[in-house]
Amino acid sequence: MVSSEAREGDGPSLTEAAVVVCGGRGTNGDFSLVNQMASTLGGAVGATRVAADEGWVDRAIQIGQTGETVA
């Protein structure tokens, strides 16, 4: 079930953002709360590999060892 998909370009870039809000398996494909929190905090949306592999989000916002590195 995908009710709200996150995409690159909806906020600051992952590599430039001061805040990154990340979602994954627990969202079950619904990134609406992740998007809302990132927007409220002025941050970027990130996602786990599972979320990208399931097609819930664009692979460009994947973070971690096989995605963008954030700290």
Backbone hydrogen bonds in HBPLUS format (Angstrom, degrees):
<---DONOR---> <-ACCEPTOR-->    atom                        ^
c    i                          cat <-CA-CA->   ^        H-A-AA   ^      H-
h    n   atom  resd res      DA  || num        DHA   H-A  angle D-A-AA Bond
n    s   type  num  typ     dist DA aas  dist angle  dist       angle   num
A0031-PHE N   A0004-SER O   2.97 MM  27  5.19 154.9  2.03 144.1 146.3     1
A0010-ASP N   A0007-ARG O   3.40 MM   3  6.07 155.0  2.46 136.8 135.6     2
A0016-GLU N   A0013-SER O   3.14 MM   3  5.32 143.9  2.27 104.2 114.5     3
A0017-ALA N   A0013-SER O   2.96 MM   4  5.88 138.5  2.13 158.7 168.2     4
A0044-ALA N   A0019-VAL O   2.91 MM  25  6.36 156.4  1.97 155.9 154.3     5
A0021-VAL N   A0044-ALA O   2.91 MM  23  6.28 166.0  1.93 170.4 171.1     6
A0046-GLY N   A0021-VAL O   2.84 MM  25  5.85 164.4  1.86 140.6 141.6     7
A0023-GLY N   A0046-GLY O   3.08 MM  23  6.48 150.2  2.17 135.0 137.6     8
A0048-THR N   A0023-GLY O   3.01 MM  25  6.41 143.2  2.14 155.1 162.0     9
A0027-THR N   A0024-GLY O   3.01 MM   3  5.82 162.8  2.04 125.7 130.7    10
A0028-ASN N   A0025-ARG O   3.05 MM   3  5.60 155.6  2.11 117.2 124.4    11
A0030-ASP N   A0027-THR O   2.98 MM   3  5.17 168.5  2.00 115.6 117.2    12
A0035-ASN N   A0031-PHE O   2.80 MM   4  5.98 166.3  1.82 160.0 163.4    13
A0036-GLN N   A0032-SER O   2.93 MM   4  6.07 156.6  1.98 143.2 150.1    14
A0037-MET N   A0033-LEU O   2.91 MM   4  6.05 163.4  1.93 147.8 151.8    15
A0038-ALA N   A0034-VAL O   2.98 MM   4  6.12 164.8  2.00 150.7 155.3    16
A0039-SER N   A0035-ASN O   2.93 MM   4  6.06 156.9  1.98 146.9 153.5    17
A0040-THR N   A0036-GLN O   2.93 MM   4  6.12 160.3  1.97 148.8 154.2    18
A0041-LEU N   A0037-MET O   2.94 MM   4  6.12 155.4  2.01 150.0 156.3    19
A0042-GLY N   A0038-ALA O   2.91 MM   4  5.84 110.6  2.41 134.8 151.1    20
A0043-GLY N   A0038-ALA O   2.71 MM   5  4.68 153.9  1.78 148.5 149.2    21
A0042-GLY N   A0039-SER O   3.20 MM   3  5.00 149.8  2.30  95.2 104.2    22
A0047-ALA N   A0061-ILE O   2.95 MM  14  5.92 136.8  2.14 147.4 144.6    23
A0063-ILE N   A0047-ALA O   2.90 MM  16  5.94 158.4  1.95 168.3 166.8    24
A0052-ALA N   A0048-THR O   3.20 MM   4  6.57 156.0  2.26 147.8 154.4    25
A0053-ASP N   A0049-ARG O   2.72 MM   4  5.92 164.8  1.74 159.4 164.1    26
A0054-GLU N   A0050-VAL O   2.88 MM   4  6.02 151.2  1.97 149.9 156.9    27
A0056-TRP N   A0051-ALA O   3.03 MM   5  5.38 139.5  2.20 169.4 169.3    28
A0055-GLY N   A0052-ALA O   3.03 MM   3  5.13 150.2  2.12 102.2 111.6    29
A0061-ILE N   A0058-ASP O   3.12 MM   3  6.08 173.6  2.12 129.1 130.7    30
A0062-GLN N   A0059-ARG O   3.12 MM   3  5.27 165.6  2.14 112.6 114.8    31
A0068-GLU N   A0062-GLN O   2.85 MM   6  6.26 160.4  1.89 150.7 144.4    32
A0064-GLY N   A0068-GLU O   2.96 MM   4  5.92 151.2  2.04 154.7 151.2    33
A0067-GLY N   A0064-GLY O   3.06 MM   3  5.00 162.1  2.09 106.5 111.9    34
